[in-house]
Every structure is written in structure tokens, then in C-alpha cells.
Amino acid sequence: MLPIDTDAELRRIFGASLRQHVDLYRRSNAHRESHGPDCDVYPSSPSQAALWSFLVAVTRGRRFLEVGCGLGYTAALMAFAGGPRARVDTIEASPDHADLAERLLAKKGLAKQIRVLRGRAAEVLPALRGPYDVVFLDGDWWEYPSYVSHLVHLTRPGSIVVTANLFTLFTEWGQEFGGKDHARRYLRAMVRHPRFRTYITRGEWHAYSVRV
């Protein structure tokens, strides 16, 4: 049997929507490759681009929060999915990456829609005011357990929290990154929290938590 190119199949199904802001995706990968193994800019795959318009339809979302801006690829997808009235707050711990993201997003005319917040999420989240309709955690999973109480206050019933970077817990290749206990502790807290209903998707290993 021939191997299945799942990305190619998804491109045939979703068409041009998977190419939205793909230049930022490519720029992000080129930046990481040029800066070596210590650079942590790992953009989400373009095959996941359609997720944000789906979540907008489910939540009627206009306010987005992202932890882990990188160079702004996912933030740009959120703004596109939410439309001209959408507003995105995206947190980035690296000052250099935050500066570069702001410049790249401004060139795309997205400066009024996307606000890049500098600092570690554990320090930035307490100062934010919700509610956000969609929250995307794509940062340092060692900090995830400390986010739970903030997620309650920053969301509303019907909001959805998408949590990435769970590969350290569920994949063999992810074991080298460590942090299994932190990821497990976070997921246990979200699964048991009375304000959330959580489901974990196999393969991509994302968690989807609906605020109730």
C-alpha cells in the first residue's frame, strides 16, 4: 500500500484556506533554522489553519488569547477567522521574537487587531481582563498547571481552551523534552475542574476544554 500524504489530502479538501498567512509560517521556520537548536519558534502546521474558523463558528468568537506568539502565524490566523472586528492578545516571552512578530504583523496590516504582550504567561495572565472566547496554549507546558485558575477567570460559559504541546506526555519522541509531570498535572486539573469539560484528540495530542 502507498503511504497517505495527509497534508496533501487536507489541502485538496480545504483548498486556499490552508494557505492563509502561510508566508508567516515559512518565515517562522526559516527563523528557527537560522538561529539553531535553542530557538523555540515552532509554528502550528498549516493543516490546522481551518480550526480557527471552526472555533469562531462554535463560540461566535471575537476575542482570542494565545500563549506562545512566536512570530505571529497563529495570531494572524485567529484574526482572519474572527473577521475585521476580531481582537487577539498573544503572549511572547522572548523580547526579540515579540519585536519581530510586531513588525511582521504590522506589515500585514494587523497591528490594530493583534496585541503582542511581552513576558512569561504566568506573569502576564493575572493582569488580563476577560472574557476571551477562544484561548490557545502553545507555550511552555511546565507552566500550564499555574494557568488553570486564570483560565477560569479569563473565559465565559461557551469559551473553548485549546492546549497544544502535549506530545511530551503521549509520544515516544516527545520524551526527550521532559515535563511529563507538569503536562499530566495540568490535564488532570482541567479534566476534574467543575467549570470545564475536556477532550484530548489522539494523533495531534491537543486538549479541547469547553467552559461550562
C-alpha positions, 0 to 999 in steps of 0.5 A: 500500500502507498503511504497517505500524504495527509497534508496533501489530502487536507489541502485538496479538501480545504483548498486556499484556506490552508494557505492563509498567512502561510508566508508567516509560517515559512518565515517562522521556520526559516527563523528557527533554522537560522538561529539553531537548536535553542530557538523555540519558534515552532509554528502550528502546521498549516493543516490546522489553519481551518480550526480557527474558523471552526472555533469562531463558528462554535463560540461566535468568537471575537476575542482570542488569547494565545500563549506562545506568539512566536512570530505571529502565524497563529495570531494572524490566523485567529484574526482572519477567522474572527473577521475585521472586528476580531481582537487577539492578545498573544503572549511572547516571552522572548523580547526579540521574537515579540519585536519581530512578530510586531513588525511582521504583523504590522506589515500585514496590516494587523497591528490594530487587531493583534496585541503582542504582550511581552513576558512569561504567561504566568506573569502576564495572565493575572493582569488580563481582563476577560472574557476571551472566547477562544484561548490557545496554549502553545507555550511552555507546558511546565507552566500550564498547571499555574494557568488553570485558575486564570483560565477560569477567570479569563473565559465565559460559559461557551469559551473553548481552551485549546492546549497544544504541546502535549506530545511530551506526555503521549509520544515516544519522541516527545520524551526527550523534552521532559515535563511529563509531570507538569503536562499530566498535572495540568490535564488532570486539573482541567479534566476534574475542574467543575467549570470545564469539560475536556477532550484530548484528540489522539494523533495531534495530542491537543486538549479541547476544554469547553467552559461550562 
